Amino acid sequence: MKRLGVLIAGLDGAVASTMVTGAALMRRGQARPQALLSEQFKKSHALAGFDQLVFGGWDVVRENLFEAACRNQVVECHRLQPIRRELSRLIPWPAGVDKIATFRRQHKLDSVVILNLLPTGANKESKAYARLAARHGCPFINFTPNDCAEADTIPYCGRDGKTGQTWFKSVLAPALRGRQLEITGWFSTNLLGNEDGKIVGHPVKGRQKIRDKSKLLGEMLGYNPHHHVEINYYPPRGDNKESWDNIDFEGFLGLPMQIKVNALYRDSILAAPMCLDLVRFMDYAHRQGLRGPQTWLSLYFKAPYNCPTHDFHRQEHLLLEFLSPCAAG
């Protein structure tokens, strides 16, 4: 049976522990594969099953995954009990240590994918993991807004996972453009209380995140309305995040109208299945001998490398076209 290694930089974080927990529960049949776009292509493109995934990775915290999942409080503790032993055996390596060859040999892996889930602002560390991926010929996924060292010797994708508010913006803005309704202003605010919220809510550390969330609107519309984006660290929310959007636009005869959207998201519950999708798809790209930026995966990111479009439906078309029977050959 094919075995796929998944090495995560930031293994004890909320997204990573949720991702590993979800894969373990689905492997046991104790959860359904919801929110996984890749599942519909599992058979046709021989994507890795949950029982074929072997997880490992790095973290400065060094908790085992059961401890990390309990601390992150994304999945209820009672749901973790059936997989407690499995999660407890998974202890991250010290940050930056190169054990990839040993990991590959020990678990008899056919391939290894590296996923970057380091905190926002960890640019130096992110570049080091990207170089590590290139050195070992591993596909590399940058789910963070951090700068990485891209290498055309491997398939890579990123940057900055498009999970909630920005994803919705990439759906709604093209719809308004398609009706020729002119957007005059878009105000976006977020409340987030987890560790990511603490970092991206910082006025300096969160600048890159704000830039990624801000710049796509003008590129989708072809003009730049007044666009304000802010992220607020609010500890009572924890991993649950709330977003508010106020959209001012003009219709026929220049008369003003508004749309107001309030969304209550679960940050890691949105991000974890996207990461599982990306791991499966990047392994497929690697098996196809592809190299460089995988633009067909742009719909997963706020600032995708070599981005041809930010419009979510056009990005969806790119992915489906790439995975079509003719393209698969």
C-alpha positions as CSV (number, residue, x, y, z in Angstrom):
1,M,0.0,0.0,0.0
2,K,1.3,3.5,-0.9
3,R,2.3,5.5,2.1
4,L,2.6,9.3,2.2
5,G,4.6,11.1,4.8
6,V,3.3,14.6,5.9
7,L,5.8,16.7,7.8
8,I,4.4,19.8,9.4
9,A,6.4,22.9,10.5
10,G,4.3,24.0,13.5
11,L,3.0,20.5,14.4
12,D,1.7,21.5,17.9
13,G,-0.3,24.5,16.5
14,A,-4.1,24.6,16.3
15,V,-4.4,23.9,12.6
16,A,-1.9,21.1,12.6
17,S,-3.3,19.3,15.6
18,T,-6.8,19.6,14.2
19,M,-5.6,18.3,10.8
20,V,-4.0,15.2,12.4
21,T,-6.9,14.6,14.7
22,G,-9.4,14.8,11.8
23,A,-7.4,12.3,9.7
24,A,-7.2,9.9,12.7
25,L,-10.9,10.1,13.3
26,M,-11.8,9.6,9.6
27,R,-9.4,6.7,9.4
28,R,-11.4,5.0,12.2
29,G,-14.7,5.9,10.5
30,Q,-15.6,8.2,13.4
31,A,-16.0,11.3,11.2
32,R,-17.1,11.9,7.7
33,P,-14.8,13.5,5.1
34,Q,-16.6,16.8,5.1
35,A,-15.2,20.0,3.5
36,L,-12.7,18.0,1.6
37,L,-12.7,19.0,-2.1
38,S,-10.0,16.3,-2.8
39,E,-12.3,13.4,-1.7
40,Q,-14.2,13.5,-5.0
41,F,-10.9,12.8,-6.9
42,K,-9.6,10.1,-4.5
43,K,-10.3,7.2,-6.8
44,S,-9.9,8.9,-10.2
45,H,-6.5,10.4,-9.3
46,A,-5.3,7.7,-6.8
47,L,-5.1,10.3,-4.0
48,A,-3.8,9.1,-0.7
49,G,-6.3,7.7,1.7
50,F,-6.4,8.7,5.4
51,D,-5.0,5.3,6.3
52,Q,-2.0,6.0,4.1
53,L,-0.9,9.2,5.8
54,V,2.0,9.2,8.2
55,F,2.4,12.4,10.2
56,G,5.5,14.0,11.7
57,G,7.1,17.5,12.0
58,W,8.7,20.2,14.1
59,D,7.7,22.6,16.8
60,V,9.4,24.7,19.5
61,V,6.7,23.6,22.1
62,R,7.5,19.9,22.0
63,E,4.1,18.7,23.3
64,N,2.8,15.4,22.0
65,L,-0.2,15.8,19.7
66,F,-2.8,14.8,22.3
67,E,-1.5,17.4,24.7
68,A,-1.4,20.0,21.9
69,A,-5.0,19.2,20.8
70,C,-6.3,19.5,24.3
71,R,-4.5,22.8,24.8
72,N,-5.8,24.2,21.4
73,Q,-9.4,23.3,22.4
74,V,-10.6,23.0,18.8
75,V,-12.0,19.5,19.0
76,E,-13.9,18.5,22.1
77,C,-11.9,16.4,24.6
78,H,-14.3,13.5,24.6
79,R,-13.8,13.1,20.8
80,L,-10.1,12.7,21.3
81,Q,-10.3,9.8,23.7
82,P,-10.5,7.0,21.0
83,I,-7.3,8.3,19.3
84,R,-5.5,9.4,22.5
85,R,-2.8,6.7,22.3
86,E,-2.2,7.5,18.6
87,L,-1.9,11.2,19.2
88,S,0.3,10.8,22.3
89,R,2.9,8.9,20.3
90,L,3.4,11.8,17.9
91,I,6.0,14.1,19.4
92,P,7.5,16.9,17.3
93,W,11.2,17.1,16.4
94,P,13.2,20.1,17.6
95,A,12.8,23.1,15.2
96,G,14.9,22.9,12.1
97,V,16.3,19.4,12.7
98,D,16.8,17.4,9.5
99,K,15.4,13.9,10.0
100,I,13.6,13.6,6.7
101,A,15.6,10.7,5.3
102,T,15.3,8.8,8.5
103,F,11.5,9.4,8.6
104,R,11.2,8.3,5.1
105,R,13.2,5.1,5.7
106,Q,11.6,4.3,9.1
107,H,8.1,4.4,7.8
108,K,8.8,3.0,4.4
109,L,7.3,6.0,2.7
110,D,6.8,6.4,-1.1
111,S,6.9,10.2,-0.8
112,V,6.9,13.1,1.7
113,V,5.2,16.4,1.6
114,I,6.2,19.4,3.8
115,L,3.5,21.7,5.0
116,N,4.5,25.1,6.5
117,L,2.1,26.2,9.4
118,L,4.5,28.4,11.3
119,P,3.2,31.6,12.9
120,T,2.9,34.8,10.9
121,G,6.2,36.6,10.8
122,A,8.5,33.5,11.0
123,N,10.0,34.3,7.6
124,K,13.6,33.1,8.3
125,E,12.3,29.8,9.7
126,S,9.9,29.3,6.8
127,K,12.6,29.8,4.3
128,A,14.7,27.2,6.1
129,Y,11.9,24.6,5.8
130,A,11.4,25.5,2.1
131,R,15.1,24.9,1.5
132,L,14.9,21.6,3.4
133,A,12.0,20.5,1.1
134,A,14.1,21.3,-2.0
135,R,17.1,19.5,-0.6
136,H,15.1,16.3,-0.2
137,G,12.9,16.7,-3.3
138,C,9.7,17.1,-1.2
139,P,6.6,19.1,-2.5
140,F,6.3,22.2,-0.3
141,I,3.0,23.9,0.8
142,N,3.2,27.4,2.4
143,F,-0.1,27.9,4.1
144,T,1.2,31.0,5.9
145,P,1.8,34.6,4.8
146,N,5.5,34.2,5.4
147,D,8.1,34.6,2.7
148,C,9.7,31.3,1.6
149,A,12.5,30.4,-0.7
150,E,10.8,29.0,-3.8
151,A,12.6,26.3,-5.8
152,D,11.7,25.2,-9.3
153,T,13.2,21.8,-8.6
154,I,10.1,20.8,-6.6
155,P,6.3,21.5,-6.9
156,Y,5.3,24.2,-4.4
157,C,2.2,26.2,-3.7
158,G,1.0,29.0,-1.4
159,R,0.7,31.7,0.0
160,D,-1.5,32.4,3.0
161,G,-4.6,30.1,3.3
162,K,-7.8,31.7,2.1
163,T,-10.2,30.2,4.7
164,G,-13.0,32.6,5.7
165,Q,-13.6,36.3,5.2
166,T,-11.2,36.7,2.2
167,W,-12.6,33.6,0.6
168,F,-16.1,35.1,0.9
169,K,-14.8,38.3,-0.6
170,S,-13.4,36.5,-3.6
171,V,-16.9,35.0,-4.2
172,L,-19.0,38.1,-3.6
173,A,-16.9,40.8,-5.3
174,P,-16.9,39.1,-8.7
175,A,-20.7,38.7,-8.4
176,L,-21.2,42.4,-7.9
177,R,-18.7,43.2,-10.7
178,G,-20.6,40.8,-13.0
179,R,-23.8,42.8,-12.4
180,Q,-21.9,46.1,-13.0
181,L,-22.7,47.3,-9.6
182,E,-20.0,49.7,-8.5
183,I,-18.5,49.1,-5.1
184,T,-17.6,52.4,-3.4
185,G,-16.4,51.1,-0.1
186,W,-15.7,47.8,1.7
187,F,-15.1,47.7,5.4
188,S,-13.9,44.4,6.9
189,T,-13.1,43.6,10.5
190,N,-12.2,40.4,12.4
191,L,-12.2,39.1,15.9
192,L,-9.9,36.2,16.6
193,G,-8.7,34.9,20.0
194,N,-6.2,32.1,19.3
195,E,-2.4,32.4,18.9
196,D,-2.7,33.3,15.3
197,G,-5.1,36.1,16.3
198,K,-2.6,37.3,18.8
199,I,0.1,37.6,16.2
200,V,-1.9,38.9,13.2
201,G,-3.7,41.4,15.5
202,H,-0.3,43.0,16.3
203,P,0.1,46.3,14.4
204,V,3.6,45.3,13.1
205,K,3.6,41.5,13.0
206,G,0.2,41.4,11.3
207,R,1.1,43.7,8.4
208,Q,1.7,41.0,5.8
209,K,-1.6,39.4,6.7
210,I,-3.4,42.7,6.3
211,R,-1.7,43.3,2.9
212,D,-2.7,39.8,1.7
213,K,-6.4,40.4,2.7
214,S,-6.4,43.9,1.2
215,K,-4.8,43.8,-2.2
216,L,-7.0,41.3,-4.0
217,L,-10.2,43.4,-4.1
218,G,-8.8,46.0,-6.5
219,E,-7.3,43.3,-8.7
220,M,-10.7,41.5,-9.0
221,L,-12.7,44.6,-9.7
222,G,-10.3,46.5,-11.9
223,Y,-10.6,49.6,-9.8
224,N,-9.8,50.5,-6.2
225,P,-12.8,51.4,-3.9
226,H,-12.2,52.6,-0.4
227,H,-11.1,49.3,1.3
228,H,-10.4,49.0,5.0
229,V,-9.3,45.7,6.7
230,E,-8.5,45.2,10.3
231,I,-7.9,42.2,12.6
232,N,-8.5,42.4,16.3
233,Y,-7.1,40.0,18.9
234,Y,-10.0,39.1,21.2
235,P,-9.1,36.2,23.6
236,P,-12.7,35.2,24.6
237,R,-13.3,34.0,21.0
238,G,-10.5,31.4,21.1
239,D,-10.2,29.5,17.8
240,N,-13.7,30.7,16.9
241,K,-13.5,33.9,14.8
242,E,-16.1,36.5,13.8
243,S,-16.0,38.7,10.8
244,W,-18.1,41.7,9.8
245,D,-18.3,43.2,6.3
246,N,-20.0,46.3,5.2
247,I,-20.2,46.8,1.5
248,D,-21.4,50.1,0.0
249,F,-22.2,50.1,-3.7
250,E,-24.1,52.0,-6.3
251,G,-26.7,50.8,-8.7
252,F,-28.8,52.2,-11.5
253,L,-28.9,56.0,-11.6
254,G,-26.1,56.1,-9.0
255,L,-28.4,55.2,-6.1
256,P,-26.6,53.8,-3.1
257,M,-27.2,50.4,-1.5
258,Q,-25.5,48.3,1.1
259,I,-24.7,44.6,2.0
260,K,-23.8,43.7,5.6
261,V,-22.4,40.3,6.3
262,N,-21.7,38.8,9.8
263,A,-20.0,35.4,9.8
264,L,-19.1,33.1,12.7
265,Y,-16.3,30.8,11.7
266,R,-14.1,28.2,13.3
267,D,-10.6,29.0,12.2
268,S,-8.9,25.7,12.4
269,I,-12.0,23.7,11.3
270,L,-11.9,25.7,8.1
271,A,-8.1,25.4,7.6
272,A,-7.5,21.8,8.5
273,P,-9.4,20.2,5.6
274,M,-7.8,22.6,3.2
275,C,-4.4,21.5,4.3
276,L,-5.4,17.8,3.9
277,D,-6.6,18.7,0.3
278,L,-3.3,20.4,-0.4
279,V,-1.2,17.5,0.9
280,R,-3.1,15.0,-1.3
281,F,-3.0,17.3,-4.4
282,M,0.6,18.1,-4.0
283,D,1.5,14.5,-3.8
284,Y,-0.4,14.0,-7.0
285,A,1.5,16.9,-8.7
286,H,4.8,15.3,-7.5
287,R,3.8,11.9,-9.0
288,Q,3.0,13.7,-12.3
289,G,6.6,15.1,-12.4
290,L,5.4,18.7,-12.0
291,R,7.8,21.4,-10.8
292,G,7.5,25.1,-9.8
293,P,4.4,27.0,-8.6
294,Q,1.1,25.0,-8.9
295,T,-1.2,27.7,-10.0
296,W,-4.1,25.3,-10.3
297,L,-4.3,25.3,-6.5
298,S,-4.8,29.1,-6.3
299,L,-8.3,28.9,-4.8
300,Y,-6.7,27.8,-1.5
301,F,-4.7,31.0,-1.0
302,K,-5.0,34.8,-0.5
303,A,-1.8,35.6,-2.3
304,P,-1.1,32.6,-4.6
305,Y,2.3,32.4,-6.3
306,N,2.1,33.4,-10.0
307,C,-1.6,34.1,-9.5
308,P,-3.6,34.4,-12.7
309,T,-6.8,35.5,-10.9
310,H,-8.2,36.1,-7.4
311,D,-11.8,35.3,-8.5
312,F,-12.8,32.2,-6.6
313,H,-15.0,30.7,-9.4
314,R,-12.2,31.2,-12.0
315,Q,-9.8,29.6,-9.6
316,E,-12.2,26.7,-9.1
317,H,-12.3,26.4,-12.9
318,L,-8.5,26.2,-13.0
319,L,-8.5,23.4,-10.5
320,L,-11.3,21.4,-12.1
321,E,-9.8,21.9,-15.6
322,F,-6.5,20.6,-14.4
323,L,-8.1,17.5,-12.8
324,S,-10.4,16.8,-15.7
325,P,-10.2,13.4,-17.3
326,C,-8.5,14.8,-20.4
327,A,-5.9,16.7,-18.4
328,A,-5.3,13.6,-16.2
329,G,-4.6,11.7,-19.4
